[in-house]
């Protein structure tokens, strides 16, 4: 799927971008995005560590800076109501695994893109939309926007929008189709488990 691949590449480039320009206010959502990107380049891409360790560090960064439970609830949409606690736990774990394993497979595709944060606007009463651009060495570029929500421990990402394509909405449409075709959330969980097993085996090879 073109949109999914574009999202993966865009988010990967953002997470590992070596240059970010924005105001240095600790409460500024733009600085949150800048810090997120800087953490990616220093502690993951440029670190002299194994691929497995880079994947572990990326997972830690993802869990710290993204509101995974909130994204998961949005992705499940109307199917989130009435989900058994065990199924919810299984989905949250597998959803995280799918994203982490998929993104970490793209490490080798990074080739020096830079991230330029342009602006930040209010998004609801407790959020912000940070607009940025990923620029390649050849001058090619595409827009990457972060939708943030303020939580008790600071800003968290709840969506990434690459070239106008929403991560959260893309997953929601895909997963809702799977749920509808496979008799509910347990059917989705079964498919995600197979996908995670495949991604794990590919990473190990």
N, C-alpha and C positions, 0 to 999 in steps of 0.2 A: 504494500500500500504506500503510495507516494507521500501522502500527508503524514503518515506515521513515521516514515524514514526521515522526512524533513524535520519533524519534531525532535526525533532522537538526535540527529546531527546538530540541530540548533541548540538544544538544551546542553548537549555535550560540549559544544563550543563555548557556550556561556559559562558553564561550570569551570572550564579550564582556560578561560581567556586571560592573557597575560597583561592586558592594559584596560583600565577602567577609569573614566573621568566623571567625577560627580562631587557634590558638596560633602564636607566631612562632618556633618551633624550626626551625632550618635542616634538621634531619634528620626532621622530622615530615612524613609524607605529606600531611597536610591543608594544610600550608603550600605544598607543591608544587602542589596544586590551586589554592590562592589565588593563587600567583604566575602560574600559567598563565592564570587569568582576568584578572588585572590586566594582564598583557602584552597580552592580546587587546583590552581596552578602550582602553589608552593608545596602543598602536602600530598598531592596525588600525581599529577603529570610529571613534575620535575623531580620528584623524589626518587632516589636510587633504591627502589624496593621491587619486589616481585609483583607480577600481575595479580596474584591472589591477594596480596596485601593492599594493592591499590583498590581492588574491588571491595575489600573490607572497609577501607577508609572512605570510599565513595558511599557505601551503605550508611556509615555513621553520619556523614555529612547530609545525606538525603533524609535520614530520620530526624536529624537535628533541625534542618532548615525548611522542611516541607511538613504540612499538616496532613499526614497520611490518612488518619481516620476520617477527617472531613472530606478529603478527596474521594475516599472509598465510599462514603455515604452518598455523595453526589453521583458517583459512577453507577451505583446500584439503583439510584432513582427511586421510583415507586416500589421497587422490589426490596428496598431496605426495610420497609415496614413489615414487621412480623417475622423477620429472619431469626432462626434459632441461634442462641448465643454461640453454640459450637460452630455453626456455619459461618457466623460473622467473624469469629476468631480465625477460622481457616481461610476465609476470603481475604482478610486484612494481611495475613502472613504471605499468602500466595501472590496477592497483588503487589506487595512490596518486592517480593522475589522477582516477579516478571519484569518490573521496571529496572531494578538494579542489575540483573543479569543481562537484560537487553542493552542497557546503556554502557555497561562496562565492556561489552563486546566491541564497542565503537572506539575504544581508546586509540587504536592505530590510525583512525581516520582524521585525527586532529593534526593540522599542519600549520599552526601559527595564526589562526584567526584571532582578531581582536574584538573586544566588546566595548562599545561606547554607549553609556547611559545618557539619555537625552533629557528626560523629564519625568516628573512624578505628579500624578493627580489623585485627588480623593476618589475612593471607590466605596460608596456606602458610608456608614457612620464609623466603621472600625477598620477600614481597609484603604489600599492604595493600588494604583496601576502604574507600574514603572515601565516606561518605554525605552527600548534600547535597540541597537543595531549591531549585528555581527558582520565584520568586514574581513574578507579574505585577503591574502597577499596580492592577488591579482586585481583587487579593487571591487570584486563582486561582493554583494551585501544582501542581507535580508533582515526583516524586522523580527525582534524577539521581545515580547512584553511579558512581564510578571504580574500576576494578580496576587496581592498580599492581604493577609488579615492579621490584625494585632491580637496577640494572645497574651496571657499573663507573663510569659517569659520572653516576649518580644514578637517581632514580625515572623510570620510563617508563609511560605508559598502555598497557594491553593490551586493555582493554574499557571501554565506556561502557554503562551499563544505565539506560534511561529508562522509568520506570513499570513496572519489572520485565522489560522487553524488552532483551535483550542485542544490542548492535551486532554483535559477532563471530559469535554464533550465528545471527543473522538472515542475515548475508552467507554464512555457511557453508551453511545450508540452501538458500538461493537458488542459490548457485554449484554446489553438489553436484548439484542438479537439472539445471542447465544442462549440466554435464559428462556426466551420465548420458544426456542426450538428444542430445548432440552429439559423441559419440565421443571423449571425453577432454578433457584440459586445452587442447589446441590449439583445440577448438571453443569453449571458454570465452573464450580469448584473442581469437578472432575477434569474438565478441559484445561483449567489453569494448572492443575497438578501435572498433567501430561506435558504441558508447555514448559513448566519449570524443570522437569526431569530432562527434557531435550536440551534446554539452555545450559543446564549443569554439565551434561555430557559434552556439549560443544566447548564449554570453557575448559574442561579437563583435558580435551584432546589437543 
